[in-house]
Amino acid sequence: MRKGTHPGSRHLPKGMSILHEDDDILVVVKPFGLLTMGTDSDKVRTAFAMLTDYVRKGCAKSQKRIFIVHRLDRETSGILIFAKTMQAKTRLQGRWEETEKKYLAVVHGRCEKKEDTISSYLAENKAHVVYATADPAKGRLARTAYRVLRNTPEYSLLEVDLLTGRKHQIRVHLAGIRHPVVGDEKYGGGKKTGSRLALHAQSIVFTHPGSGKRMAFETEFPEYFNKLLGSAGRQNTDNDKT
């Protein structure tokens, strides 16, 4: 595998950092507020478009491509994997159930349970709002495990283990136990929110599509979370790294 030193660094997306690059994959940290890929209303400023420009080093006629393996919501920051070949994409997605994904979330209130696993079926209505249902005929099974890392008078810092990968799964499940993610205007139930969604894809462990080796990557603790949590959040960066 080739670990790049990024000779085309001037084409790196602003606000995005690359954790790893070789002939098969790109592992990046997506900032808050950036789409993974385009929608009908926003087709330009996306991680996909910016990284495509990066691998082409600004040459629009270049045949180099990247391929989307998975996504993060616009409001969620953290680790994303892109493939650099269709074969790598197929291999990664073929073993995606083996991928371990952990998130950090700051939620409203103090969680009574120090750890728990939330299970429900998730469905989406015509307004594109995801909701939980007990009826397996209406939704897809979703499972989210969490562990409380810190409590403050207002908030709890959670380590979240995404056991399945459904749309808005973490946000819906945490709102369902009355601890919505700070900054979640869609599922927060009218609670006072922060300046951004306090949800961050902190770490990922997966099988490399070329070598077959297990690889692990982790990001730094988000500074925004420190601002919300104060000394409790800063203590986490020293004692409870995930």
RAHU-V959710 format. One record per backbone hydrogen bond with DSSP energy under -1.0 kcal/mol. NH is the residue of the N-H (numbers start at 1). CO is the residue of the C=O. If there is no record, write none. Layout:
nh->[NH NH]
co->[CO CO]
This chain:
nh->[4 9 11 12 16 17 19 20 22 26 27 28 29 30 33 34 39 46 47 48 50 51 52 53 54 55 56 57 58 59 62 67 76 77 78 79 80 82 83 84 89 90 91 92 93 94 96 98 99 100 102 103 104 105 106 107 108 109 116 118 120 121 122 123 125 128 131 133 138 140 142 144 145 146 147 148 149 150 152 156 157 158 159 160 161 162 163 163 169 172 173 174 175 176 178 179 182 184 185 188 191 198 199 200 201 202 203 204 205 206 208 212 215 217 219 226 227 228 229 230 232 234 235 236 237 239 240]
co->[21 6 8 9 13 29 27 27 25 82 20 80 17 78 74 31 42 44 35 36 46 47 48 49 50 51 52 54 53 56 59 83 73 199 30 201 28 26 67 24 85 86 87 88 89 90 93 95 96 205 203 160 200 158 198 156 180 154 146 144 142 133 140 131 129 125 123 121 135 122 120 118 161 116 159 114 157 157 155 107 150 105 147 103 145 101 143 161 166 168 169 170 171 172 175 174 106 181 183 184 188 182 197 104 77 200 102 217 100 215 213 208 206 204 202 222 223 224 225 226 229 230 231 232 233 235 236]
